[in-house]
């Protein structure tokens, strides 16, 4: 599946139906820090480990190392460059939409934001 306008609309429609039924629209979440001051490798590794530690990976990754989520994790953790990373991330977004997982990148906290 590739991200088309139809797939995006279908995902939004499914989210709305779940919310209307009183359920979580996005029961799985992956939150990762993307720091522009850090190298590609540091940001890649931060995302790969955030993905593996997520409730989505725990629920859908399981012990089946041949499933699509495991394969995508294995590929993204070893991505050689930004283009490779982005291509794998696109595939992860497709799978995340199917599984109702929200993937979000955040900027690192600034000193003013930390207690």
N, C-alpha and C positions, 0 to 999 in steps of 0.2 A: 504494500500500500504506500502510495506517496501522498504528500500533503497537497491536496487540491482544494479548491474552494468548496467543493462538495463534501470532502472529508472534514473540513473545518466546520462547516455548517452542521454536519451530522453530529460532530463531537459537541458543539454548543447546544444543539437540540437535546442530546442525551443528558447533558449537564442540567439543563433547565428541567427536564422531566424528573430527574433524581431530586433536585431541590424542591420541586413542587410536591413530591411524594414525601418530603421531610427527611430525605437521605443526603449523605455527603455527596456532592457532585464530583469531588476529587478526593477519594479516600486515601490515596497514596501520594506521597510528596517526596521530592528530592530538592533540597536547598543546598546550593554550593556558592562559595565565595569566588568571585572572579576579580582579581586585583590587577589593575593595569600597570602597577609598579613592579609586578613580578614577571618572571619569564613564562613563556608558553608552557614549559615542562612543569613548573610549579602549579600553574592554574589547571593544567590537564590532570595532574596527579590529585589535586584537591577535588576536582569534579569526580574522578574515577572512584575515589574512596567515599565521597558523599553518596554516590550512587550505590555502592556496595553496602553502605551502612543504612540505607533507606528502608522504610517499611515496605516499599514496593519490591525491592530486591529480596527482602526476607520472605515476602509472601509469594512472589512469582519466580524467583531465581531457584529457590530450593536447592536440592542436591543434584539436580539434573544438569550437569555441566554442558550438555549439548543443546539446551533450550536457547531460544533467540536472545533472551535477556543476558544470559551468561556470555554468549558469543559476542554480543555488542559490547558488554563490559570489557571482555578480554581484548577486543580490538581498540576500544577508545583509550584504555590505559596505556597502550603501546603506540598510539597515533604519532606519526613522525613529524607532522607539521599541522598548521592551522587548517589547511584545506582538508586533510585526512580527518582531523578531529570533527570539523563541521559536517562532513559527509556522514560520519557515524552518528553524530548528534541528530542529524535529520532523521535517520532511521530510528533512533531512540525516541524522538518526538512522535513518530508514527505509532510505535508500539505503546508509548505512554498514553496517547489518545485512546487507543483500544482498551487499555487496562484502567483508564480513568486516573492517571497519575499526573500531577502538576510538577513540572520541572522549572525551577526558578534560580536564576543567578543573582547574587547580591553583591554589592560593593562592600569592601571591608569597613568595619566601624572606624570612625575617626576618634581621636583622643577625646573630643568633646562629647561623644556619644557613649563612652565607656564610663562606668561608675568609678 
